[in-house]
Amino acid sequence: MSESKVTIRVRRLFADHRFQALRKKAQADPENVQTYVQEARSQHRLSNYWSELLPAMLLNEKFDPAILAGAVVIESHIDPVTGKVAYKLCIPPEATLTEVKRAHRVIREREKLADLRYSGRYLQEFRALELQEAHKPTQEIIKILKAEFNKDYDAPDVASLIQKAKQKAKL
């Protein structure tokens, strides 16, 4: 996947000695960051979109251009309740659907899809598959599923559950 125009522009800004000088000034005087934002916009002929992005670029020593997914900016913060990282997409009007999808893909790659809650049917399917892979006979699978899920099953039901689980797992 090639980099977006915004990411390329950010990398070029970081390579520019004038922008690096502005970063040092802004980091020394964070109260006047908007002054440095305006100066950077005029020096490098940047649009209004950059007014939101430049403060983070100027003040953050470890700013990573990889957080940019096109015109969409990915912000992250620690959720005070769960203590986990929460991501937020800042989508400007000039963002395209492709850029939003790319940003979402970046978040999904960073975030592990854990702690998902599935429906009871989904759990039953994968439990039946797990038991079948443990080489349990069908009658024993029926008894175990009945005990765990409090539901009556017969051999065709179990076969159907296993087949659906295999389809979902693409086995």
VMD Tcl script that builds the backbone (N, CA, C; Angstrom):
set m [mol new atoms 513]
animate dup $m
set s [atomselect $m all]
$s set {name element resname resid chain x y z} {
  {N N MET 1 A 0.851 -1.163 0.000}
  {CA C MET 1 A 0.000 0.000 0.000}
  {C C MET 1 A 0.902 1.233 0.000}
  {N N SER 2 A 0.645 2.156 -0.923}
  {CA C SER 2 A 1.465 3.357 -0.989}
  {C C SER 2 A 0.990 4.370 0.047}
  {N N GLU 3 A 1.876 5.286 0.386}
  {CA C GLU 3 A 1.539 6.306 1.386}
  {C C GLU 3 A 0.634 7.355 0.761}
  {N N SER 4 A -0.179 7.981 1.604}
  {CA C SER 4 A -1.061 9.035 1.128}
  {C C SER 4 A -0.261 10.316 0.907}
  {N N LYS 5 A -0.877 11.251 0.224}
  {CA C LYS 5 A -0.221 12.528 -0.039}
  {C C LYS 5 A 0.089 13.271 1.254}
  {N N VAL 6 A -0.815 13.163 2.219}
  {CA C VAL 6 A -0.620 13.845 3.497}
  {C C VAL 6 A 0.597 13.266 4.226}
  {N N THR 7 A 0.707 11.948 4.249}
  {CA C THR 7 A 1.837 11.308 4.917}
  {C C THR 7 A 3.152 11.691 4.251}
  {N N ILE 8 A 3.153 11.725 2.935}
  {CA C ILE 8 A 4.358 12.126 2.203}
  {C C ILE 8 A 4.719 13.569 2.544}
  {N N ARG 9 A 3.697 14.423 2.610}
  {CA C ARG 9 A 3.946 15.834 2.938}
  {C C ARG 9 A 4.516 15.969 4.351}
  {N N VAL 10 A 4.002 15.182 5.287}
  {CA C VAL 10 A 4.504 15.222 6.667}
  {C C VAL 10 A 5.971 14.800 6.699}
  {N N ARG 11 A 6.289 13.740 5.996}
  {CA C ARG 11 A 7.686 13.290 5.964}
  {C C ARG 11 A 8.601 14.367 5.381}
  {N N ARG 12 A 8.117 15.062 4.361}
  {CA C ARG 12 A 8.920 16.141 3.773}
  {C C ARG 12 A 9.074 17.304 4.748}
  {N N LEU 13 A 8.012 17.600 5.485}
  {CA C LEU 13 A 8.107 18.666 6.486}
  {C C LEU 13 A 9.150 18.320 7.543}
  {N N PHE 14 A 9.130 17.083 8.011}
  {CA C PHE 14 A 10.100 16.685 9.035}
  {C C PHE 14 A 11.535 16.719 8.506}
  {N N ALA 15 A 11.689 16.574 7.215}
  {CA C ALA 15 A 13.034 16.629 6.632}
  {C C ALA 15 A 13.498 18.073 6.396}
  {N N ASP 16 A 12.567 19.026 6.425}
  {CA C ASP 16 A 12.886 20.433 6.144}
  {C C ASP 16 A 13.509 21.099 7.369}
  {N N HIS 17 A 14.631 21.783 7.190}
  {CA C HIS 17 A 15.330 22.431 8.305}
  {C C HIS 17 A 14.531 23.597 8.891}
  {N N ARG 18 A 13.746 24.294 8.050}
  {CA C ARG 18 A 12.933 25.414 8.567}
  {C C ARG 18 A 11.840 24.902 9.500}
  {N N PHE 19 A 11.228 23.770 9.128}
  {CA C PHE 19 A 10.178 23.194 9.978}
  {C C PHE 19 A 10.776 22.687 11.288}
  {N N GLN 20 A 11.956 22.113 11.233}
  {CA C GLN 20 A 12.610 21.635 12.452}
  {C C GLN 20 A 12.919 22.797 13.391}
  {N N ALA 21 A 13.319 23.942 12.826}
  {CA C ALA 21 A 13.570 25.126 13.653}
  {C C ALA 21 A 12.279 25.597 14.314}
  {N N LEU 22 A 11.164 25.561 13.555}
  {CA C LEU 22 A 9.861 25.937 14.138}
  {C C LEU 22 A 9.459 24.964 15.247}
  {N N ARG 23 A 9.731 23.687 15.069}
  {CA C ARG 23 A 9.414 22.694 16.099}
  {C C ARG 23 A 10.153 23.003 17.390}
  {N N LYS 24 A 11.422 23.343 17.277}
  {CA C LYS 24 A 12.204 23.663 18.472}
  {C C LYS 24 A 11.647 24.894 19.173}
  {N N LYS 25 A 11.264 25.909 18.403}
  {CA C LYS 25 A 10.681 27.126 18.989}
  {C C LYS 25 A 9.354 26.802 19.678}
  {N N ALA 26 A 8.515 26.018 18.997}
  {CA C ALA 26 A 7.196 25.682 19.551}
  {C C ALA 26 A 7.321 24.842 20.815}
  {N N GLN 27 A 8.268 23.920 20.844}
  {CA C GLN 27 A 8.455 23.089 22.023}
  {C C GLN 27 A 9.000 23.901 23.197}
  {N N ALA 28 A 9.758 24.961 22.890}
  {CA C ALA 28 A 10.275 25.833 23.950}
  {C C ALA 28 A 9.190 26.775 24.452}
  {N N ASP 29 A 8.205 27.105 23.601}
  {CA C ASP 29 A 7.151 28.062 23.951}
  {C C ASP 29 A 5.780 27.499 23.537}
  {N N PRO 30 A 5.261 26.462 24.239}
  {CA C PRO 30 A 4.019 25.815 23.814}
  {C C PRO 30 A 2.766 26.696 23.919}
  {N N GLU 31 A 2.826 27.775 24.726}
  {CA C GLU 31 A 1.647 28.642 24.841}
  {C C GLU 31 A 1.355 29.379 23.541}
  {N N ASN 32 A 2.368 29.633 22.751}
  {CA C ASN 32 A 2.202 30.367 21.495}
  {C C ASN 32 A 2.265 29.447 20.279}
  {N N VAL 33 A 1.788 28.234 20.426}
  {CA C VAL 33 A 1.879 27.268 19.343}
  {C C VAL 33 A 1.099 27.726 18.109}
  {N N GLN 34 A -0.014 28.432 18.302}
  {CA C GLN 34 A -0.801 28.875 17.143}
  {C C GLN 34 A -0.013 29.842 16.267}
  {N N THR 35 A 0.853 30.629 16.871}
  {CA C THR 35 A 1.715 31.523 16.102}
  {C C THR 35 A 2.632 30.707 15.203}
  {N N TYR 36 A 3.188 29.645 15.746}
  {CA C TYR 36 A 4.083 28.790 14.977}
  {C C TYR 36 A 3.333 27.997 13.920}
  {N N VAL 37 A 2.078 27.653 14.216}
  {CA C VAL 37 A 1.241 26.972 13.230}
  {C C VAL 37 A 1.029 27.886 12.037}
  {N N GLN 38 A 0.672 29.155 12.293}
  {CA C GLN 38 A 0.458 30.112 11.199}
  {C C GLN 38 A 1.745 30.329 10.400}
  {N N GLU 39 A 2.856 30.406 11.100}
  {CA C GLU 39 A 4.140 30.591 10.425}
  {C C GLU 39 A 4.463 29.389 9.530}
  {N N ALA 40 A 4.220 28.190 10.029}
  {CA C ALA 40 A 4.474 26.983 9.233}
  {C C ALA 40 A 3.543 26.926 8.031}
  {N N ARG 41 A 2.284 27.298 8.228}
  {CA C ARG 41 A 1.338 27.294 7.115}
  {C C ARG 41 A 1.750 28.276 6.036}
  {N N SER 42 A 2.225 29.455 6.431}
  {CA C SER 42 A 2.625 30.446 5.422}
  {C C SER 42 A 3.946 30.049 4.749}
  {N N GLN 43 A 4.904 29.532 5.498}
  {CA C GLN 43 A 6.195 29.131 4.925}
  {C C GLN 43 A 6.059 27.986 3.916}
  {N N HIS 44 A 5.186 27.032 4.242}
  {CA C HIS 44 A 5.082 25.821 3.434}
  {C C HIS 44 A 3.793 25.769 2.605}
  {N N ARG 45 A 3.045 26.873 2.600}
  {CA C ARG 45 A 1.800 26.988 1.825}
  {C C ARG 45 A 0.847 25.820 2.104}
  {N N LEU 46 A 0.438 25.696 3.357}
  {CA C LEU 46 A -0.436 24.612 3.795}
  {C C LEU 46 A -1.870 25.112 3.965}
  {N N SER 47 A -2.851 24.249 3.683}
  {CA C SER 47 A -4.267 24.610 3.786}
  {C C SER 47 A -4.734 24.645 5.239}
  {N N ASN 48 A -6.002 25.016 5.437}
  {CA C ASN 48 A -6.598 25.074 6.779}
  {C C ASN 48 A -6.608 23.713 7.464}
  {N N TYR 49 A -6.646 22.653 6.684}
  {CA C TYR 49 A -6.629 21.297 7.238}
  {C C TYR 49 A -5.442 21.116 8.179}
  {N N TRP 50 A -4.333 21.717 7.846}
  {CA C TRP 50 A -3.110 21.559 8.615}
  {C C TRP 50 A -3.155 22.294 9.947}
  {N N SER 51 A -4.101 23.191 10.145}
  {CA C SER 51 A -4.209 23.912 11.417}
  {C C SER 51 A -4.482 22.966 12.575}
  {N N GLU 52 A -5.180 21.877 12.305}
  {CA C GLU 52 A -5.476 20.891 13.347}
  {C C GLU 52 A -4.313 19.919 13.548}
  {N N LEU 53 A -3.583 19.662 12.493}
  {CA C LEU 53 A -2.514 18.668 12.538}
  {C C LEU 53 A -1.185 19.248 13.011}
  {N N LEU 54 A -0.907 20.477 12.652}
  {CA C LEU 54 A 0.387 21.078 12.968}
  {C C LEU 54 A 0.699 21.195 14.460}
  {N N PRO 55 A -0.256 21.552 15.324}
  {CA C PRO 55 A 0.103 21.614 16.751}
  {C C PRO 55 A 0.673 20.296 17.272}
  {N N ALA 56 A 0.075 19.187 16.873}
  {CA C ALA 56 A 0.589 17.884 17.314}
  {C C ALA 56 A 1.966 17.618 16.724}
  {N N MET 57 A 2.150 18.019 15.480}
  {CA C MET 57 A 3.447 17.808 14.831}
  {C C MET 57 A 4.528 18.678 15.456}
  {N N LEU 58 A 4.166 19.898 15.831}
  {CA C LEU 58 A 5.161 20.826 16.377}
  {C C LEU 58 A 5.528 20.487 17.822}
  {N N LEU 59 A 4.536 20.093 18.615}
  {CA C LEU 59 A 4.768 19.901 20.047}
  {C C LEU 59 A 5.207 18.486 20.425}
  {N N ASN 60 A 4.800 17.512 19.654}
  {CA C ASN 60 A 5.082 16.119 20.001}
  {C C ASN 60 A 6.431 15.706 19.425}
  {N N GLU 61 A 7.371 15.430 20.296}
  {CA C GLU 61 A 8.724 15.036 19.873}
  {C C GLU 61 A 8.714 13.706 19.123}
  {N N LYS 62 A 7.794 12.822 19.501}
  {CA C LYS 62 A 7.766 11.477 18.908}
  {C C LYS 62 A 6.591 11.325 17.941}
  {N N PHE 63 A 6.256 12.375 17.224}
  {CA C PHE 63 A 5.155 12.311 16.267}
  {C C PHE 63 A 5.498 11.306 15.169}
  {N N ASP 64 A 4.588 10.374 14.949}
  {CA C ASP 64 A 4.815 9.322 13.961}
  {C C ASP 64 A 3.900 9.556 12.759}
  {N N PRO 65 A 4.447 9.818 11.584}
  {CA C PRO 65 A 3.598 10.023 10.405}
  {C C PRO 65 A 2.735 8.822 10.067}
  {N N ALA 66 A 3.034 7.665 10.611}
  {CA C ALA 66 A 2.234 6.469 10.330}
  {C C ALA 66 A 0.823 6.583 10.899}
  {N N ILE 67 A 0.596 7.502 11.843}
  {CA C ILE 67 A -0.757 7.652 12.378}
  {C C ILE 67 A -1.675 8.350 11.399}
  {N N LEU 68 A -1.102 8.883 10.343}
  {CA C LEU 68 A -1.913 9.534 9.326}
  {C C LEU 68 A -2.337 8.498 8.308}
  {N N ALA 69 A -3.598 8.492 8.003}
  {CA C ALA 69 A -4.092 7.593 6.966}
  {C C ALA 69 A -4.803 8.466 5.946}
  {N N GLY 70 A -4.042 9.117 5.124}
  {CA C GLY 70 A -4.610 10.060 4.171}
  {C C GLY 70 A -4.957 11.336 4.892}
  {N N ALA 71 A -6.086 11.909 4.556}
  {CA C ALA 71 A -6.522 13.141 5.192}
  {C C ALA 71 A -7.114 12.870 6.565}
  {N N VAL 72 A -7.302 11.613 6.897}
  {CA C VAL 72 A -7.900 11.225 8.169}
  {C C VAL 72 A -6.795 11.121 9.219}
  {N N VAL 73 A -7.030 11.719 10.368}
  {CA C VAL 73 A -6.063 11.673 11.461}
  {C C VAL 73 A -6.577 10.696 12.511}
  {N N ILE 74 A -5.683 9.833 12.980}
  {CA C ILE 74 A -6.035 8.872 14.020}
  {C C ILE 74 A -5.484 9.393 15.335}
  {N N GLU 75 A -6.372 9.673 16.263}
  {CA C GLU 75 A -5.954 10.109 17.594}
  {C C GLU 75 A -6.132 8.939 18.549}
  {N N SER 76 A -5.256 8.845 19.531}
  {CA C SER 76 A -5.393 7.796 20.526}
  {C C SER 76 A -5.248 8.403 21.916}
  {N N HIS 77 A -5.973 7.835 22.852}
  {CA C HIS 77 A -5.866 8.236 24.250}
  {C C HIS 77 A -6.211 7.033 25.121}
  {N N ILE 78 A -5.845 7.115 26.373}
  {CA C ILE 78 A -6.140 6.037 27.312}
  {C C ILE 78 A -7.513 6.295 27.923}
  {N N ASP 79 A -8.381 5.316 27.808}
  {CA C ASP 79 A -9.709 5.419 28.402}
  {C C ASP 79 A -9.569 5.349 29.911}
  {N N PRO 80 A -10.056 6.368 30.651}
  {CA C PRO 80 A -9.880 6.363 32.098}
  {C C PRO 80 A -10.639 5.248 32.810}
  {N N VAL 81 A -11.706 4.741 32.215}
  {CA C VAL 81 A -12.499 3.700 32.852}
  {C C VAL 81 A -11.867 2.329 32.668}
  {N N THR 82 A -11.533 1.988 31.419}
  {CA C THR 82 A -11.009 0.652 31.138}
  {C C THR 82 A -9.488 0.588 31.185}
  {N N GLY 83 A -8.831 1.728 31.001}
  {CA C GLY 83 A -7.374 1.748 30.984}
  {C C GLY 83 A -6.791 1.268 29.663}
  {N N LYS 84 A -7.643 1.065 28.667}
  {CA C LYS 84 A -7.190 0.606 27.354}
  {C C LYS 84 A -7.062 1.793 26.399}
  {N N VAL 85 A -6.300 1.597 25.340}
  {CA C VAL 85 A -6.138 2.642 24.335}
  {C C VAL 85 A -7.413 2.733 23.511}
  {N N ALA 86 A -7.913 3.957 23.362}
  {CA C ALA 86 A -9.085 4.209 22.534}
  {C C ALA 86 A -8.646 5.052 21.339}
  {N N TYR 87 A -9.128 4.692 20.170}
  {CA C TYR 87 A -8.765 5.408 18.954}
  {C C TYR 87 A -9.939 6.242 18.473}
  {N N LYS 88 A -9.612 7.378 17.863}
  {CA C LYS 88 A -10.638 8.270 17.341}
  {C C LYS 88 A -10.191 8.729 15.964}
  {N N LEU 89 A -11.103 8.664 14.994}
  {CA C LEU 89 A -10.808 9.134 13.653}
  {C C LEU 89 A -11.298 10.572 13.509}
  {N N CYS 90 A -10.404 11.467 13.103}
  {CA C CYS 90 A -10.768 12.848 12.802}
  {C C CYS 90 A -10.867 12.942 11.287}
  {N N ILE 91 A -12.085 13.044 10.801}
  {CA C ILE 91 A -12.320 12.979 9.361}
  {C C ILE 91 A -12.686 14.368 8.844}
  {N N PRO 92 A -11.786 15.002 8.105}
  {CA C PRO 92 A -12.087 16.306 7.534}
  {C C PRO 92 A -12.994 16.165 6.308}
  {N N PRO 93 A -13.631 17.242 5.881}
  {CA C PRO 93 A -14.541 17.156 4.733}
  {C C PRO 93 A -13.866 16.686 3.446}
  {N N GLU 94 A -12.561 16.951 3.286}
  {CA C GLU 94 A -11.895 16.554 2.043}
  {C C GLU 94 A -11.450 15.102 2.024}
  {N N ALA 95 A -11.715 14.353 3.080}
  {CA C ALA 95 A -11.318 12.940 3.134}
  {C C ALA 95 A -12.184 12.116 2.187}
  {N N THR 96 A -11.568 11.139 1.569}
  {CA C THR 96 A -12.295 10.234 0.690}
  {C C THR 96 A -12.661 8.966 1.449}
  {N N LEU 97 A -13.575 8.216 0.896}
  {CA C LEU 97 A -13.987 6.962 1.523}
  {C C LEU 97 A -12.807 5.998 1.617}
  {N N THR 98 A -11.959 5.997 0.607}
  {CA C THR 98 A -10.778 5.130 0.617}
  {C C THR 98 A -9.864 5.471 1.784}
  {N N GLU 99 A -9.680 6.746 2.061}
  {CA C GLU 99 A -8.822 7.166 3.170}
  {C C GLU 99 A -9.423 6.773 4.514}
  {N N VAL 100 A -10.734 6.870 4.643}
  {CA C VAL 100 A -11.393 6.464 5.890}
  {C C VAL 100 A -11.240 4.956 6.084}
  {N N LYS 101 A -11.414 4.184 5.021}
  {CA C LYS 101 A -11.232 2.738 5.120}
  {C C LYS 101 A -9.798 2.391 5.490}
  {N N ARG 102 A -8.831 3.105 4.922}
  {CA C ARG 102 A -7.426 2.862 5.230}
  {C C ARG 102 A -7.144 3.158 6.701}
  {N N ALA 103 A -7.707 4.253 7.208}
  {CA C ALA 103 A -7.517 4.598 8.622}
  {C C ALA 103 A -8.121 3.529 9.521}
  {N N HIS 104 A -9.290 3.056 9.163}
  {CA C HIS 104 A -9.939 2.010 9.950}
  {C C HIS 104 A -9.088 0.747 9.944}
  {N N ARG 105 A -8.490 0.420 8.804}
  {CA C ARG 105 A -7.623 -0.754 8.704}
  {C C ARG 105 A -6.401 -0.600 9.602}
  {N N VAL 106 A -5.843 0.611 9.658}
  {CA C VAL 106 A -4.681 0.864 10.524}
  {C C VAL 106 A -5.047 0.619 11.986}
  {N N ILE 107 A -6.215 1.097 12.391}
  {CA C ILE 107 A -6.661 0.896 13.774}
  {C C ILE 107 A -6.863 -0.588 14.050}
  {N N ARG 108 A -7.493 -1.293 13.130}
  {CA C ARG 108 A -7.738 -2.724 13.334}
  {C C ARG 108 A -6.442 -3.506 13.439}
  {N N GLU 109 A -5.402 -3.073 12.701}
  {CA C GLU 109 A -4.115 -3.752 12.786}
  {C C GLU 109 A -3.458 -3.518 14.142}
  {N N ARG 110 A -3.649 -2.322 14.690}
  {CA C ARG 110 A -3.044 -1.987 15.982}
  {C C ARG 110 A -3.799 -2.610 17.138}
  {N N GLU 111 A -5.089 -2.694 16.992}
  {CA C GLU 111 A -5.947 -3.130 18.088}
  {C C GLU 111 A -6.237 -4.616 17.955}
  {N N LYS 112 A -5.976 -5.329 18.981}
  {CA C LYS 112 A -6.288 -6.753 18.972}
  {C C LYS 112 A -7.785 -6.917 19.196}
  {N N LEU 113 A -8.388 -7.736 18.379}
  {CA C LEU 113 A -9.823 -7.959 18.503}
  {C C LEU 113 A -10.061 -9.042 19.552}
  {N N ALA 114 A -9.994 -8.630 20.791}
  {CA C ALA 114 A -10.186 -9.560 21.903}
  {C C ALA 114 A -11.395 -9.117 22.713}
  {N N ASP 115 A -11.776 -9.923 23.623}
  {CA C ASP 115 A -12.890 -9.633 24.515}
  {C C ASP 115 A -14.202 -9.396 23.757}
  {N N LEU 116 A -14.373 -10.078 22.620}
  {CA C LEU 116 A -15.629 -9.952 21.890}
  {C C LEU 116 A -16.637 -10.929 22.483}
  {N N ARG 117 A -17.858 -10.523 22.500}
  {CA C ARG 117 A -18.908 -11.406 22.999}
  {C C ARG 117 A -19.715 -11.893 21.819}
  {N N TYR 118 A -19.885 -13.182 21.749}
  {CA C TYR 118 A -20.581 -13.768 20.631}
  {C C TYR 118 A -21.934 -14.288 21.079}
  {N N SER 119 A -22.785 -14.513 20.099}
  {CA C SER 119 A -24.108 -15.048 20.399}
  {C C SER 119 A -23.975 -16.490 20.884}
  {N N GLY 120 A -25.016 -16.965 21.515}
  {CA C GLY 120 A -25.016 -18.326 22.027}
  {C C GLY 120 A -24.850 -19.357 20.927}
  {N N ARG 121 A -25.452 -19.113 19.783}
  {CA C ARG 121 A -25.353 -20.050 18.659}
  {C C ARG 121 A -23.896 -20.159 18.193}
  {N N TYR 122 A -23.226 -19.027 18.115}
  {CA C TYR 122 A -21.825 -18.991 17.703}
  {C C TYR 122 A -20.971 -19.826 18.660}
  {N N LEU 123 A -21.201 -19.664 19.945}
  {CA C LEU 123 A -20.452 -20.426 20.950}
  {C C LEU 123 A -20.740 -21.916 20.838}
  {N N GLN 124 A -22.007 -22.266 20.583}
  {CA C GLN 124 A -22.377 -23.669 20.438}
  {C C GLN 124 A -21.676 -24.308 19.240}
  {N N GLU 125 A -21.629 -23.564 18.132}
  {CA C GLU 125 A -20.987 -24.090 16.927}
  {C C GLU 125 A -19.518 -24.401 17.177}
  {N N PHE 126 A -18.814 -23.459 17.773}
  {CA C PHE 126 A -17.383 -23.672 17.975}
  {C C PHE 126 A -17.085 -24.671 19.094}
  {N N ARG 127 A -17.981 -24.786 20.034}
  {CA C ARG 127 A -17.798 -25.819 21.068}
  {C C ARG 127 A -17.975 -27.200 20.456}
  {N N ALA 128 A -18.960 -27.332 19.555}
  {CA C ALA 128 A -19.168 -28.617 18.887}
  {C C ALA 128 A -17.958 -28.957 18.022}
  {N N LEU 129 A -17.418 -27.980 17.317}
  {CA C LEU 129 A -16.224 -28.218 16.503}
  {C C LEU 129 A -15.037 -28.610 17.376}
  {N N GLU 130 A -14.883 -27.930 18.501}
  {CA C GLU 130 A -13.783 -28.240 19.419}
  {C C GLU 130 A -13.882 -29.689 19.914}
  {N N LEU 131 A -15.083 -30.109 20.266}
  {CA C LEU 131 A -15.276 -31.476 20.749}
  {C C LEU 131 A -15.027 -32.496 19.635}
  {N N GLN 132 A -15.466 -32.169 18.422}
  {CA C GLN 132 A -15.258 -33.071 17.305}
  {C C GLN 132 A -13.769 -33.217 16.998}
  {N N GLU 133 A -13.016 -32.112 17.088}
  {CA C GLU 133 A -11.577 -32.162 16.850}
  {C C GLU 133 A -10.842 -32.889 17.972}
  {N N ALA 134 A -11.488 -32.997 19.134}
  {CA C ALA 134 A -10.918 -33.774 20.244}
  {C C ALA 134 A -11.290 -35.255 20.110}
  {N N HIS 135 A -11.860 -35.619 18.936}
  {CA C HIS 135 A -12.207 -37.005 18.602}
  {C C HIS 135 A -13.261 -37.591 19.543}
  {N N LYS 136 A -14.203 -36.785 19.962}
  {CA C LYS 136 A -15.311 -37.277 20.781}
  {C C LYS 136 A -16.379 -37.848 19.849}
  {N N PRO 137 A -17.028 -38.915 20.237}
  {CA C PRO 137 A -18.120 -39.454 19.417}
  {C C PRO 137 A -19.334 -38.513 19.461}
  {N N THR 138 A -20.164 -38.615 18.447}
  {CA C THR 138 A -21.314 -37.710 18.309}
  {C C THR 138 A -22.231 -37.761 19.526}
  {N N GLN 139 A -22.484 -38.946 20.052}
  {CA C GLN 139 A -23.380 -39.057 21.212}
  {C C GLN 139 A -22.792 -38.334 22.426}
  {N N GLU 140 A -21.496 -38.399 22.601}
  {CA C GLU 140 A -20.858 -37.706 23.720}
  {C C GLU 140 A -20.908 -36.184 23.507}
  {N N ILE 141 A -20.731 -35.750 22.258}
  {CA C ILE 141 A -20.835 -34.314 21.936}
  {C C ILE 141 A -22.234 -33.809 22.272}
  {N N ILE 142 A -23.249 -34.615 21.932}
  {CA C ILE 142 A -24.637 -34.241 22.223}
  {C C ILE 142 A -24.830 -34.069 23.725}
  {N N LYS 143 A -24.305 -35.010 24.522}
  {CA C LYS 143 A -24.452 -34.925 25.979}
  {C C LYS 143 A -23.742 -33.689 26.543}
  {N N ILE 144 A -22.552 -33.433 26.072}
  {CA C ILE 144 A -21.777 -32.287 26.578}
  {C C ILE 144 A -22.472 -30.969 26.216}
  {N N LEU 145 A -22.927 -30.852 24.965}
  {CA C LEU 145 A -23.615 -29.622 24.545}
  {C C LEU 145 A -24.917 -29.424 25.327}
  {N N LYS 146 A -25.627 -30.525 25.569}
  {CA C LYS 146 A -26.870 -30.424 26.340}
  {C C LYS 146 A -26.573 -29.942 27.754}
  {N N ALA 147 A -25.497 -30.434 28.349}
  {CA C ALA 147 A -25.135 -30.027 29.710}
  {C C ALA 147 A -24.678 -28.568 29.751}
  {N N GLU 148 A -23.912 -28.151 28.747}
  {CA C GLU 148 A -23.363 -26.790 28.759}
  {C C GLU 148 A -24.375 -25.724 28.347}
  {N N PHE 149 A -25.223 -26.045 27.383}
  {CA C PHE 149 A -26.132 -25.030 26.844}
  {C C PHE 149 A -27.599 -25.279 27.172}
  {N N ASN 150 A -27.886 -26.366 27.910}
  {CA C ASN 150 A -29.240 -26.683 28.356}
  {C C ASN 150 A -30.223 -26.703 27.181}
  {N N LYS 151 A -29.848 -27.423 26.143}
  {CA C LYS 151 A -30.668 -27.506 24.942}
  {C C LYS 151 A -30.540 -28.910 24.375}
  {N N ASP 152 A -31.639 -29.453 23.840}
  {CA C ASP 152 A -31.626 -30.791 23.255}
  {C C ASP 152 A -31.062 -30.745 21.843}
  {N N TYR 153 A -30.162 -31.668 21.549}
  {CA C TYR 153 A -29.551 -31.786 20.227}
  {C C TYR 153 A -29.712 -33.211 19.750}
  {N N ASP 154 A -29.680 -33.391 18.426}
  {CA C ASP 154 A -29.584 -34.719 17.847}
  {C C ASP 154 A -28.408 -34.717 16.868}
  {N N ALA 155 A -28.113 -35.859 16.263}
  {CA C ALA 155 A -26.925 -35.989 15.408}
  {C C ALA 155 A -26.912 -34.990 14.244}
  {N N PRO 156 A -28.051 -34.772 13.530}
  {CA C PRO 156 A -28.014 -33.790 12.429}
  {C C PRO 156 A -27.745 -32.350 12.931}
  {N N ASP 157 A -28.258 -32.032 14.129}
  {CA C ASP 157 A -27.990 -30.694 14.695}
  {C C ASP 157 A -26.504 -30.495 14.932}
  {N N VAL 158 A -25.860 -31.502 15.509}
  {CA C VAL 158 A -24.431 -31.422 15.805}
  {C C VAL 158 A -23.632 -31.309 14.514}
  {N N ALA 159 A -24.013 -32.093 13.509}
  {CA C ALA 159 A -23.318 -32.028 12.214}
  {C C ALA 159 A -23.457 -30.631 11.605}
  {N N SER 160 A -24.644 -30.058 11.731}
  {CA C SER 160 A -24.882 -28.706 11.216}
  {C C SER 160 A -24.049 -27.665 11.965}
  {N N LEU 161 A -23.991 -27.795 13.292}
  {CA C LEU 161 A -23.184 -26.870 14.101}
  {C C LEU 161 A -21.713 -26.935 13.697}
  {N N ILE 162 A -21.215 -28.142 13.522}
  {CA C ILE 162 A -19.802 -28.327 13.164}
  {C C ILE 162 A -19.534 -27.761 11.775}
  {N N GLN 163 A -20.445 -28.005 10.842}
  {CA C GLN 163 A -20.258 -27.506 9.483}
  {C C GLN 163 A -20.255 -25.968 9.461}
  {N N LYS 164 A -21.153 -25.337 10.196}
  {CA C LYS 164 A -21.198 -23.879 10.245}
  {C C LYS 164 A -19.949 -23.298 10.900}
  {N N ALA 165 A -19.457 -23.961 11.937}
  {CA C ALA 165 A -18.235 -23.491 12.591}
  {C C ALA 165 A -17.044 -23.590 11.648}
  {N N LYS 166 A -16.989 -24.675 10.869}
  {CA C LYS 166 A -15.901 -24.825 9.899}
  {C C LYS 166 A -15.968 -23.754 8.819}
  {N N GLN 167 A -17.189 -23.430 8.390}
  {CA C GLN 167 A -17.343 -22.379 7.390}
  {C C GLN 167 A -16.871 -21.021 7.945}
  {N N LYS 168 A -17.242 -20.745 9.179}
  {CA C LYS 168 A -16.854 -19.466 9.794}
  {C C LYS 168 A -15.348 -19.401 10.039}
  {N N ALA 169 A -14.768 -20.543 10.374}
  {CA C ALA 169 A -13.331 -20.584 10.624}
  {C C ALA 169 A -12.556 -20.808 9.335}
  {N N LYS 170 A -13.288 -21.076 8.247}
  {CA C LYS 170 A -12.689 -21.357 6.935}
  {C C LYS 170 A -11.713 -22.526 6.992}
  {N N LEU 171 A -12.165 -23.608 7.616}
  {CA C LEU 171 A -11.336 -24.819 7.693}
  {C C LEU 171 A -11.656 -25.749 6.548}
}
mol reanalyze $m
mol bondsrecalc $m
mol representation Tube
mol addrep $m
